[in-house]
């Protein structure tokens, strides 16, 4: 039987570590932590971004994480805690589950995503 997107998100939420916005804010700016924004570039331009976050569009994430791929990005080979986020926390739950399956161990995502981050007063920078 086919799965719905909601079912896939629910399954991912059960398998990944979800950080509260406050927990994420406490990690922001630490040397051992890399925030990863998987939103579309248009969302960044419209809404802004978390300072210091690596932008890894959801459509390229698996290719950037895979060290055997020509598109691999060295940032994903770093020994860091990767904190993924999207607008609401759905895409980032799926992305976090996927990169875990690809071998990234120290990963989590932000409950409520960038929207919750902004509402809680997290730092935001504009992206032109």
Residue frames relative to the residue before (quaternion, step in Angstrom):
aa qw qx qy qz dx dy dz
X 1.0000 0.0000 0.0000 0.0000 0.00 0.00 0.00
X 0.4861 -0.6801 0.4627 0.2949 3.62 -0.83 0.92
X 0.3679 -0.7052 0.5645 0.2206 3.54 -1.22 0.61
X 0.4025 -0.6706 0.5620 0.2691 3.52 -1.19 0.57
X 0.6488 -0.4899 0.3957 0.4271 3.56 -1.25 0.27
X 0.6378 0.5343 -0.3259 0.4490 3.59 0.98 -0.84
X 0.6459 0.5063 -0.3227 0.4715 3.59 0.98 -0.77
X 0.6479 0.5167 -0.3183 0.4604 3.57 0.98 -0.79
X 0.6416 0.5029 -0.3211 0.4820 3.58 1.00 -0.79
X 0.6421 0.5246 -0.3258 0.4543 3.61 0.91 -0.87
X 0.6521 0.5047 -0.3108 0.4726 3.59 0.94 -0.86
X 0.6503 0.5108 -0.3160 0.4652 3.58 0.93 -0.87
X 0.6403 0.5406 -0.3268 0.4371 3.59 0.93 -0.87
X 0.6628 0.5016 -0.2993 0.4686 3.58 1.10 -0.65
X 0.7472 0.4246 -0.2039 0.4689 3.58 1.18 -0.53
X 0.7249 0.3880 -0.2382 0.5169 3.60 1.22 -0.18
X 0.5114 -0.6102 0.5035 0.3355 3.53 -1.31 0.35
X 0.1439 -0.7842 0.6019 0.0459 3.55 -0.80 1.08
X 0.2279 -0.7753 0.5791 0.1082 3.55 -0.80 1.06
X 0.4424 -0.6192 0.5652 0.3184 3.53 -1.14 0.60
X 0.6497 -0.4976 0.3796 0.4315 3.57 -1.22 0.31
X 0.6483 0.5212 -0.3265 0.4489 3.59 0.95 -0.80
X 0.6347 0.5108 -0.3307 0.4763 3.60 0.97 -0.78
X 0.6478 0.5085 -0.3150 0.4718 3.58 0.99 -0.82
X 0.6484 0.5166 -0.3245 0.4554 3.59 0.92 -0.85
X 0.6366 0.5310 -0.3251 0.4551 3.57 1.05 -0.74
X 0.6918 0.4614 -0.2684 0.4864 3.61 1.15 -0.60
X 0.5379 0.6612 -0.3979 0.3393 3.58 1.15 -0.57
X 0.8118 0.2588 -0.2139 0.4777 3.53 -0.94 0.97
X 0.5168 0.6311 -0.4277 0.3894 3.60 1.22 -0.06
X 0.5738 -0.6194 0.4269 0.3239 3.57 -1.09 0.79
X 0.7307 0.4430 -0.2338 0.4638 3.59 1.06 -0.73
X 0.6831 0.4505 -0.2630 0.5111 3.57 1.31 0.16
X 0.0814 -0.7773 0.6229 0.0349 3.55 -1.03 0.88
X 0.2662 -0.7387 0.6002 0.1525 3.57 -0.69 1.10
X 0.1137 -0.7942 0.5962 0.0285 3.57 -1.00 0.87
X 0.1887 -0.7899 0.5812 0.0518 3.54 -0.57 1.27
X 0.1361 -0.8313 0.5364 0.0522 3.59 -0.47 1.18
X 0.4130 0.7228 -0.4684 0.2960 3.58 1.24 0.17
X 0.6174 -0.5262 0.4462 0.3779 3.51 -1.33 0.35
X 0.6220 -0.5718 0.3877 0.3687 3.58 -1.09 0.71
X 0.6177 0.5466 -0.3519 0.4426 3.62 1.07 -0.63
X 0.6227 0.5268 -0.3393 0.4686 3.58 1.10 -0.64
X 0.6305 0.5285 -0.3310 0.4621 3.59 1.01 -0.77
X 0.6753 0.4946 -0.2937 0.4615 3.57 0.88 -0.92
X 0.6970 0.4752 -0.2673 0.4657 3.58 1.01 -0.82
X 0.8168 0.3095 -0.1155 0.4729 3.59 0.83 -1.03
X 0.4995 -0.6102 0.4629 0.4049 3.58 1.14 -0.57
X 0.3175 -0.7496 0.5591 0.1569 3.55 -1.33 0.04
X 0.5377 -0.5673 0.5053 0.3658 3.52 -1.33 0.30
X 0.4763 -0.6785 0.4676 0.3066 3.62 -0.71 0.98
X 0.8198 0.2426 -0.2008 0.4784 3.56 -0.97 0.94
X 0.5075 0.6513 -0.4306 0.3645 3.60 1.24 -0.10
X 0.4019 -0.6664 0.5774 0.2469 3.52 -1.17 0.74
X 0.2628 -0.7485 0.5826 0.1767 3.58 -0.82 0.92
X 0.0722 0.7712 -0.6235 0.1063 3.54 -0.67 1.21
X 0.2974 -0.7924 0.4987 0.1868 3.59 0.04 1.24
X 0.6033 -0.6098 0.3808 0.3453 3.56 -0.93 0.93
X 0.6627 0.5329 -0.3111 0.4243 3.59 0.98 -0.72
X 0.7388 0.3794 -0.2233 0.5103 3.61 1.20 -0.38
X 0.4131 0.7764 -0.4313 0.2013 3.58 1.23 -0.35
X 0.6889 0.4818 -0.3059 0.4469 3.60 0.70 -0.99
X 0.6629 0.5066 -0.3021 0.4612 3.58 0.99 -0.80
X 0.6669 0.4958 -0.2956 0.4713 3.59 1.04 -0.75
X 0.6698 0.4974 -0.2943 0.4662 3.59 1.08 -0.69
X 0.6564 0.5476 -0.3084 0.4174 3.60 0.99 -0.83
X 0.3327 -0.7825 0.4886 0.1957 3.61 -0.43 1.17
X 0.6497 0.5073 -0.3303 0.4597 3.62 1.21 -0.24
X 0.5990 0.5910 -0.3440 0.4166 3.57 1.28 -0.18
X 0.5754 -0.6037 0.4385 0.3348 3.55 -1.10 0.73
X 0.6982 0.4700 -0.2633 0.4715 3.62 1.16 -0.54
X 0.3369 0.7800 -0.4761 0.2266 3.59 1.30 0.02
X 0.2036 -0.7562 0.6117 0.1115 3.56 -1.10 0.81
X 0.5173 -0.6807 0.4346 0.2831 3.55 -0.79 1.07
X 0.5427 0.6355 -0.4021 0.3741 3.60 1.09 -0.58
X 0.6972 0.4723 -0.2767 0.4629 3.59 1.06 -0.69
X 0.6060 0.5238 -0.3621 0.4768 3.59 1.28 0.01
X 0.4927 0.6726 -0.4219 0.3561 3.58 1.27 -0.13
X 0.4478 -0.6660 0.5299 0.2740 3.54 -1.18 0.63
X 0.3512 0.7294 -0.4952 0.3154 3.54 0.34 1.33
X 0.4729 -0.5800 0.5593 0.3566 3.51 -1.38 0.12
X 0.1938 -0.7887 0.5772 0.0857 3.57 -0.66 1.13
X 0.1092 -0.7842 0.6106 0.0177 3.56 -0.76 1.14
X 0.1688 -0.8133 0.5547 0.0491 3.55 -0.38 1.30
X 0.0809 0.7817 -0.6180 0.0225 3.53 -1.20 0.56
X 0.1540 -0.7265 0.6624 0.0986 3.49 -1.35 0.52
X 0.7690 -0.3265 0.2308 0.4988 3.61 -1.05 -0.54
X 0.8430 0.1392 -0.0245 0.5190 3.59 0.82 -0.99
X 0.6042 -0.5882 0.3534 0.4051 3.61 1.23 -0.15
X 0.5356 0.6268 -0.4132 0.3868 3.61 1.22 0.01
X 0.6981 0.4458 -0.2684 0.4918 3.57 0.77 -1.04
X 0.6619 0.5083 -0.3208 0.4479 3.58 1.00 -0.77
X 0.5854 0.5435 -0.3798 0.4666 3.62 1.09 -0.52
X 0.6696 0.4860 -0.2927 0.4793 3.58 0.92 -0.92
X 0.6571 0.5110 -0.3085 0.4603 3.59 0.95 -0.87
X 0.6533 0.5145 -0.3178 0.4555 3.58 0.93 -0.85
X 0.6323 0.5172 -0.3235 0.4776 3.58 0.99 -0.81
X 0.6605 0.5217 -0.3050 0.4455 3.58 0.92 -0.90
X 0.7099 0.4429 -0.2869 0.4665 3.61 0.78 -0.93
X 0.5596 0.5615 -0.3901 0.4684 3.59 1.17 -0.45
X 0.6632 0.5024 -0.2921 0.4716 3.56 0.94 -0.93
X 0.6725 0.4821 -0.2831 0.4850 3.59 1.20 -0.55
X 0.6710 -0.5442 0.2847 0.4153 3.59 1.26 0.04
X 0.5096 0.5867 -0.4669 0.4220 3.62 1.16 0.06
X 0.2584 -0.8214 0.4961 0.1111 3.55 -0.58 1.16
X 0.7702 0.3584 -0.1801 0.4958 3.56 0.77 -1.02
X 0.3443 0.7404 -0.4862 0.3111 3.56 0.46 1.29
X 0.0565 0.7614 -0.6448 0.0373 3.51 -1.26 0.58
X 0.2176 -0.7540 0.5914 0.1854 3.54 -1.30 -0.05
X 0.5283 -0.6558 0.4593 0.2825 3.54 -1.29 0.46
X 0.4338 -0.6850 0.5313 0.2456 3.53 -0.84 1.06
X 0.8192 0.1908 -0.1650 0.5151 3.57 -0.69 1.07
X 0.3644 -0.7974 0.4303 0.2150 3.56 1.32 -0.02
X 0.8199 -0.2427 0.1954 0.4803 3.51 -1.28 -0.55
X 0.5856 0.5737 -0.3734 0.4340 3.59 1.08 -0.63
X 0.6790 0.4692 -0.2843 0.4878 3.59 0.89 -0.93
X 0.5998 0.5691 -0.3442 0.4448 3.58 1.07 -0.77
X 0.6894 0.4745 -0.2736 0.4740 3.57 0.84 -1.00
X 0.6667 0.5144 -0.3025 0.4466 3.58 0.92 -0.93
X 0.6912 0.4588 -0.2743 0.4862 3.59 1.12 -0.62
X 0.5683 -0.6336 0.3686 0.3738 3.59 1.27 0.05
X 0.3123 0.7530 -0.5191 0.2570 3.59 1.18 0.48
X 0.5937 -0.5860 0.4053 0.3740 3.57 -1.12 0.61
X 0.0585 -0.7781 0.6253 -0.0149 3.54 -1.09 0.89
X 0.1068 -0.7684 0.6268 0.0727 3.55 -1.07 0.78
X 0.4856 -0.6527 0.4854 0.3202 3.55 -1.12 0.55
X 0.1932 -0.7497 0.6228 0.1130 3.54 -1.25 0.58
X 0.1950 -0.8053 0.5537 0.0831 3.56 -0.65 1.13
